Amino acid sequence: MTSVNYPNPVTVNGYACKNCTDVDYAKKNIDPAHPKDGPFGVNAHDKPAVTLGGVLAHVSAASKTDPATSTTQGQRLDVSA
């Protein structure tokens, strides 16, 4: 099967698609630029599962350090709001 690029990219489910293969991926919510990441990027190994922002942005960076010296040890996050 030969895949021919479209003259202009089309957008499907928010993904820019250049050909029929890209459209098929996008219909399944798979990013055509990173198809191995799976639907919604659930299999992406190079991305963190959760990215914290705002006042908690420093927590994810600190978690990569030695837990014994981490300044975030013992902090709690209330997610009940």
C-alpha positions as CSV (number, residue, x, y, z in Angstrom):
1,M,0.0,0.0,0.0
2,T,1.4,3.4,-1.0
3,S,0.6,6.4,1.2
4,V,0.5,9.7,-0.7
5,N,0.8,13.0,1.2
6,Y,-2.2,15.4,1.0
7,P,-1.5,18.8,-0.7
8,N,-2.6,20.4,2.6
9,P,-2.7,18.8,6.0
10,V,-6.1,18.0,7.5
11,T,-7.0,18.1,11.2
12,V,-8.6,15.0,12.7
13,N,-9.3,14.9,16.5
14,G,-6.9,17.8,16.9
15,Y,-4.0,16.0,15.1
16,A,-2.4,17.4,11.9
17,C,-2.6,14.6,9.3
18,K,-0.6,14.5,6.1
19,N,-2.0,11.2,4.6
20,C,-4.5,8.4,5.0
21,T,-2.3,6.6,7.6
22,D,-2.2,9.7,9.8
23,V,-6.0,10.0,9.5
24,D,-6.4,6.4,10.6
25,Y,-4.2,6.9,13.6
26,A,-6.0,10.2,14.5
27,K,-9.4,8.5,14.4
28,K,-8.1,6.2,17.1
29,N,-6.8,9.1,19.1
30,I,-3.2,8.2,18.3
31,D,-0.8,11.0,17.6
32,P,0.4,10.4,14.0
33,A,3.7,12.0,14.9
34,H,4.2,9.5,17.7
35,P,2.1,6.4,16.9
36,K,4.1,4.0,19.2
37,D,2.8,6.1,22.2
38,G,-0.6,4.6,21.6
39,P,-4.1,6.2,22.1
40,F,-3.9,9.4,24.1
41,G,-0.1,8.8,24.6
42,V,-0.6,6.1,27.3
43,N,2.5,4.2,26.2
44,A,4.8,7.1,26.1
45,H,7.9,6.1,28.1
46,D,9.8,9.4,27.7
47,K,7.0,11.5,29.3
48,P,6.0,11.6,33.0
49,A,2.6,10.2,33.8
50,V,1.8,13.4,35.7
51,T,3.3,16.8,35.2
52,L,2.9,19.2,38.2
53,G,2.6,22.9,37.6
54,G,2.3,26.1,39.6
55,V,3.5,25.9,43.2
56,L,4.0,22.1,42.8
57,A,6.3,22.3,39.8
58,H,9.4,22.0,42.0
59,V,8.1,18.7,43.5
60,S,8.6,16.6,40.4
61,A,12.1,18.0,39.9
62,A,13.0,17.3,43.6
63,S,11.6,13.8,43.4
64,K,14.6,12.8,41.2
65,T,17.0,13.6,44.0
66,D,17.9,11.5,47.0
67,P,14.8,11.0,49.1
68,A,16.8,11.5,52.3
69,T,17.8,15.0,51.3
70,S,14.6,16.0,49.5
71,T,13.0,19.1,50.9
72,T,9.6,17.9,49.7
73,Q,9.6,14.7,51.9
74,G,6.5,14.5,54.0
75,Q,4.5,17.1,52.1
76,R,0.9,16.3,51.3
77,L,-1.4,17.2,48.4
78,D,-5.1,17.6,49.1
79,V,-7.0,16.5,45.9
80,S,-10.4,16.6,47.5
81,A,-11.3,20.0,46.1
